[in-house]
């Protein structure tokens, strides 16, 4: 079964992604809204396996106004999509 779950941005996760070089971030734009995202693996707290984590940071709003780092609404998504061939095959067979 495929899943996509929103998660909390804990301080240790935020500290971890800050150390990454800018060229490891990818851009996503919708209108003038701009986000950057990074695809990572996380084994958080008591988890016994690593899970795919996508970290998003908000760069600017629909007016092109940039956000200060301490104010921007960073987001984390955990998913098993593109990590399990059976799930990926099911989506491809369904035309998704």
N, C-alpha and C positions, 0 to 999 in steps of 0.2 A: 504494500500500500504506500502510495506517495504521500508525503506530508510537507507542509510549509508552516512554520510556527514562528511568531514574533517573540523576541526575547528581550531581556533587559540589558542595557549597556552598563555593565559593572565597571568599576574603576580599573580593575586589572586588565580587562579587555581593551578599554580605551587607551591605557598606557602601552599595551602591546602593539596596537595599530599605529600609534604615533611614531614609533621607531621605523616604520616602513618608508622607503623612498617614495617621492611623489610620482615617479614613473611606474610604480606598481599599482596605482589607482586608475580606475577606468571612469569615463564620464557618462552620465545619463542626463539627457535634456528633454524637457517637455515644455514647449513654449520658451519663456525666459527662466523658468525654474531650472536649476542645475544641481545635480547630486553627483557625488563621486562614490564609487563602491569598490570593494576588494573582496575576493573570494578566498576564504581561509578554512582551516580545519581547527576545531576546538574540542578539547577534552576538559570540560568545565567541572569543577568541584568533585563530586562523587561519581561522575560518569565513568563507566568502564571502557567505553569506546570513543573514538573521535567522531565528531559530527561535522558536516559541511555547514559553515557559517558564512553569511554574506553580510558585510558591514557597510552601512551607508552613512555618509556624512553630507549634510546640506550645505551647499556653497552660496547660492543666491536665490532670491525669490522672483516672482513674476515681473517685478519692476526692475530687475537687475541689481537689486540692493544686496550686497554681500552681508553675511552674518558673522558676528564675532564667534570665535571657537567656543567660548564659554556659554554662548546663547543658542547655538544651533542645535536642532533636534536630531541627533544621531540615532540610527536605528540598527537593529540586528535581526536577521532572519536565519533560522536553522531549518535545513531541509535535507531530504534524502534524494531529491531529484538530481539526476545526472551523477549519481553515485552507485546505483544499482542497475545492472543491465536489464533485469526482468522488468523493472518499472519503466525504464527508458523504452524498451521494446513495446510495452503495452501502449505508451503514448504514441509512438511512431505508428503502430498498427491501427490506432484510432484516428490517425491523421493529425495529431496535435504536435 
